[in-house]
């Protein structure tokens, strides 16, 4: 073992081990190469020196500098084990074991980020600068810098030595590849830094809180540091992938730079090298996690989830394939992908619920009521929005507790209600309160003063039309009086017209299809028949409903 050095020098709080050793070498009049020689010895290796050196290495360095071993251990990245890093499987005797750490993603690689202002103030390199989840100096409120403007390489990008040949002076010191005597001499204290936005600084402050092993609130619940940092990293990874989808630039300006600078990288392994882009993605994720409750977090997250592309695996499959779905992310994604659940909760828990009679609700809201009250409230087609409005009215009945039951009570397949709710809820352009107010107006518009109850019984009307499915006289008389030459095969189309225009039933549930869903050809043939009817023929079909079958 080497004898203790003449000059003892303790590491500064937060200082990295390379920075401390370079200052220790200068204080004792040694080159960094000479100090590394003293640091090594029988059974003492400098492998993984910056990450997690062997305990015997820590003890030897502490003895060499005559300082506390715990202070030396605090200079390595192992100080962040259990928060920002998971070093499980790392073995100082196996130079390939780091692959297990790197495979978990966002692991420190060659080089480090810096804050030039901090170097100008204290000439101290911080160990936290190596963490990719650290992007900003909260003291100087600026982004970190990841690359030397002169040599265009990461700082401390040295493959063959942990320490720089230039020692503790605040210059780059990267080898230039022209022999051991040439290094980049860029003065690091003169590098310009960009100011960080308040949202980025707030995110970085929460990250530092977690790095100090304190709890952090996540969606309204205090969460341990490791869970928060894991959620933040994996949610940021997901936002980075979503940021490359069309339309993402409307949500975040940093998304526009991703395709140009990043290609098709897997962000879960290595996020963007640019601290500015990485910081903004982390801030976007933190804004979701910092929400006071799950509902608020979902509201912020929904515009991002809306960017999910259509793939064979489905939206959930695409999302799960691009990040690690932690328990908190699972809650977030499921809630964001099911806006119909939140709308149903709103309809079920209104302060002044309507007393609806589901018999007075048609399968599809009248077109004139849609135009008067619902137009522009959803980006879905008018037909889909009219069906959805009927389902929403049915959901207001206390016995109707799901979208499937809403469809069934209106005489439609349960799956139709679920599918429509999932589709149309996600395309609403108004908030739930405004949508409920519009539904009130629609319900008022469905009144029929000619009925003793003030409501028309659509179920009875649907049953009357369905009863005529196997009757022929009404059709023959209509064809003779209004449309001579009409083929007998058109009787099903005529029945469907009555179903759609008189009973306001859904096209797919017309009794003419015999209880099955019509295919595209059948629907096209009906549309052709429907558009061929003139006004007289339509009036004749309406009056034919009252004739004897």
Residue pairs with C-beta under 8 A, 6 or more apart in sequence:
1 41
1 44
1 60
1 63
2 38
2 39
2 41
2 60
2 64
4 63
4 64
4 65
4 66
5 24
5 28
5 38
5 64
5 65
5 66
6 28
7 24
7 27
7 28
8 65
8 66
8 67
9 20
9 23
9 24
9 27
9 65
9 67
10 65
10 67
10 68
10 71
11 17
11 20
11 67
11 71
11 72
11 74
11 75
12 20
12 122
12 124
14 124
14 126
14 127
14 128
15 75
15 124
15 125
15 126
15 127
16 50
16 75
16 112
16 125
16 126
16 127
16 129
16 130
17 49
17 50
17 72
17 75
17 76
17 127
17 162
18 49
18 50
18 125
18 156
18 162
18 163
18 164
19 75
19 124
19 125
19 126
19 168
20 72
20 75
21 32
21 35
21 36
21 39
21 61
21 162
21 163
22 32
22 163
22 164
22 167
22 168
23 123
23 168
24 35
24 65
25 31
25 32
25 34
25 35
25 163
25 167
25 168
26 167
26 168
28 35
30 38
31 165
31 167
32 161
32 163
32 164
32 165
32 167
33 161
33 163
33 165
35 163
36 46
36 161
36 162
36 163
38 64
39 46
39 57
39 60
39 61
39 64
40 46
41 60
43 56
44 54
44 56
44 57
44 60
45 53
45 54
45 57
45 92
46 53
46 57
46 162
47 53
47 54
47 92
47 95
48 90
48 92
48 98
49 57
49 76
49 162
50 76
50 77
50 108
50 127
50 130
50 162
51 76
51 77
51 78
51 87
51 90
51 98
51 101
51 108
52 76
52 77
52 78
52 81
52 87
52 90
52 92
53 76
53 92
54 92
57 92
58 69
58 72
58 73
58 76
59 69
61 72
62 68
62 69
62 71
62 72
65 72
73 79
75 127
76 127
77 85
77 108
77 127
77 130
77 131
78 85
78 87
79 127
80 128
80 131
80 211
81 87
82 213
82 225
82 226
83 210
83 211
83 213
83 225
83 226
83 229
84 131
84 133
84 210
84 211
84 229
85 101
85 107
85 108
85 131
86 101
86 104
87 101
88 100
88 101
89 97
89 100
89 101
90 97
90 98
90 100
90 101
91 97
98 107
101 107
102 109
102 269
103 269
105 233
105 237
105 268
105 269
105 270
105 324
106 132
106 133
106 233
106 268
106 269
106 270
106 271
107 132
108 130
108 131
108 132
109 270
110 154
110 156
110 157
110 158
110 159
111 146
111 153
111 154
111 155
111 156
111 157
112 125
112 129
112 130
112 154
112 155
112 156
113 129
113 130
113 134
113 135
113 144
113 145
113 146
113 154
113 155
113 275
114 125
114 129
114 144
114 145
114 155
114 188
114 191
115 126
115 129
115 137
115 139
115 140
115 142
115 144
115 145
115 193
116 145
116 188
116 189
116 190
116 191
116 192
116 193
117 137
117 139
117 140
117 142
117 189
117 193
118 124
118 126
118 137
118 139
118 140
119 125
119 170
119 188
119 189
120 170
120 189
123 168
123 170
125 156
128 134
128 211
129 144
131 211
132 271
132 278
133 207
133 229
133 232
133 233
133 282
134 144
134 204
134 207
134 211
135 143
135 144
135 200
135 204
135 275
135 276
135 278
135 279
135 282
136 142
136 143
136 144
136 196
136 200
136 201
136 204
136 275
136 279
137 143
137 144
137 193
138 201
138 204
138 205
138 208
140 193
141 195
141 196
141 201
142 193
142 194
142 195
142 196
143 193
143 194
143 195
143 196
143 200
143 275
143 276
143 279
144 193
144 275
145 155
145 191
145 193
145 275
146 154
146 155
146 273
146 274
146 275
147 153
147 154
147 155
147 273
148 154
148 155
148 172
148 174
148 184
148 186
148 188
148 191
149 186
149 191
150 172
150 184
150 185
150 186
151 172
151 174
151 176
151 184
151 186
153 174
153 184
154 273
155 172
155 174
155 188
156 164
156 173
156 174
157 174
158 164
158 174
158 175
164 173
164 174
164 183
165 173
165 175
165 180
165 183
166 173
166 183
166 185
170 187
170 188
170 189
171 183
171 184
171 185
171 186
171 187
171 188
172 183
172 184
172 185
172 186
172 188
173 183
173 184
174 183
174 184
175 182
175 183
175 184
176 182
176 183
176 184
194 276
196 204
196 279
197 280
197 283
199 283
199 286
199 287
200 279
200 280
200 282
200 283
202 283
202 286
202 290
203 232
203 279
203 282
203 283
203 286
203 287
204 279
206 216
206 228
206 286
206 290
207 229
207 232
207 282
209 216
209 225
210 216
210 225
210 226
210 228
210 229
211 225
211 229
212 225
213 225
214 225
215 222
215 223
215 224
215 225
215 228
216 222
216 223
216 225
216 228
217 223
217 290
218 227
218 228
218 231
218 289
218 290
218 328
219 289
219 291
219 292
219 293
219 294
219 296
219 297
219 328
219 331
219 332
220 291
220 292
220 293
220 294
223 231
223 328
227 326
227 328
228 289
230 324
230 326
231 289
231 326
231 328
231 329
232 282
232 285
232 286
232 289
234 268
234 323
234 324
234 325
234 326
234 329
235 285
235 288
235 289
235 323
235 329
235 332
236 267
236 271
236 278
236 281
236 282
236 284
236 285
237 267
237 268
237 271
237 322
237 323
237 324
238 285
238 304
238 319
238 322
238 323
238 329
239 252
239 281
239 284
239 285
239 304
240 258
240 267
240 271
240 272
240 281
241 267
241 322
241 323
242 248
242 304
242 305
242 307
242 308
243 251
243 252
243 254
243 255
243 258
243 281
244 255
244 258
244 259
244 262
245 307
245 308
245 309
246 307
247 307
248 255
248 256
248 258
248 307
249 255
249 256
251 303
251 304
251 307
252 280
252 281
252 284
253 280
254 276
254 277
254 280
254 281
257 274
257 277
258 272
258 277
261 272
261 274
261 277
262 272
267 322
268 322
268 323
268 324
271 278
271 281
272 278
272 281
284 304
287 300
288 297
288 300
288 301
288 332
289 297
289 328
291 297
291 299
291 300
294 331
294 332
294 335
295 335
295 342
297 332
298 332
298 335
298 336
298 342
301 332
301 336
302 336
302 339
305 315
305 319
305 333
305 336
305 337
306 426
308 315
308 318
308 319
309 318
311 317
311 318
313 321
315 337
316 333
316 337
319 325
319 333
323 329
325 333
335 341
335 342
338 422
339 425
339 426
339 428
340 403
340 421
340 422
340 424
340 425
340 426
342 425
342 432
343 392
343 421
343 425
343 428
343 432
343 435
344 395
344 402
344 403
344 421
346 432
346 433
346 436
347 392
347 395
347 396
347 432
347 436
348 395
348 401
350 396
350 436
353 396
354 393
354 396
354 439
354 440
354 443
356 393
356 394
356 396
356 397
356 443
357 453
357 455
358 393
358 394
358 397
358 400
358 409
358 410
359 455
359 457
359 458
359 459
359 460
360 446
360 453
360 455
360 456
360 457
360 458
361 390
361 393
361 394
361 410
361 446
361 458
362 390
362 410
362 446
362 458
362 503
362 504
362 505
363 387
363 390
363 410
363 411
363 412
363 458
363 462
363 503
363 504
363 505
363 506
363 509
364 383
364 386
364 387
364 390
364 500
364 504
364 505
364 506
365 374
365 386
365 387
365 389
365 390
365 442
365 504
366 386
366 445
366 446
366 504
367 382
367 386
369 442
369 445
369 446
370 382
370 385
370 386
370 389
372 441
372 445
373 438
373 441
373 442
373 445
374 385
374 386
374 389
374 438
374 442
375 382
376 429
377 385
377 428
377 429
377 430
377 434
377 435
377 438
378 384
378 385
378 388
378 424
378 427
378 428
378 429
379 427
379 429
380 388
380 423
380 424
380 427
384 420
384 423
384 424
385 424
387 416
387 420
387 424
387 506
388 420
388 421
388 423
388 424
388 425
389 439
389 442
390 410
391 403
391 406
391 407
391 410
391 417
391 420
391 421
392 406
392 435
392 439
393 439
393 442
393 443
394 400
394 405
394 406
394 407
394 409
394 410
395 403
395 406
396 439
397 409
399 405
400 406
400 409
402 417
403 417
403 418
403 420
403 421
404 414
404 415
404 417
404 418
405 414
405 417
406 417
406 421
407 413
407 414
407 415
407 416
407 417
407 418
407 420
408 414
408 417
411 459
411 462
411 505
411 509
412 506
412 508
412 509
413 509
416 506
416 508
416 509
428 435
430 438
446 455
446 456
447 454
447 455
448 454
448 455
448 456
451 457
458 503
458 504
458 505
461 502
461 503
462 499
462 503
462 505
464 545
465 495
465 498
465 499
465 502
465 503
465 505
465 511
465 545
466 511
467 549
468 474
468 495
468 498
468 545
468 549
469 495
469 511
469 512
471 549
472 488
472 491
473 547
473 548
473 549
474 544
474 545
474 547
474 548
474 549
475 488
475 491
475 494
475 495
475 544
477 544
477 547
478 494
478 540
478 541
478 544
479 485
479 486
479 490
481 540
482 536
482 537
482 540
482 541
483 537
483 540
490 529
491 512
492 512
492 513
493 512
493 525
493 526
493 529
493 530
494 529
494 541
494 544
495 510
495 511
495 512
496 507
496 510
496 512
496 513
496 526
497 529
497 530
497 533
497 538
497 541
498 541
498 542
498 544
498 545
499 505
499 507
499 509
499 510
499 511
499 512
500 506
500 507
500 510
500 530
501 538
501 542
502 542
502 545
507 518
507 523
507 526
508 517
508 518
510 518
513 522
518 526
533 541
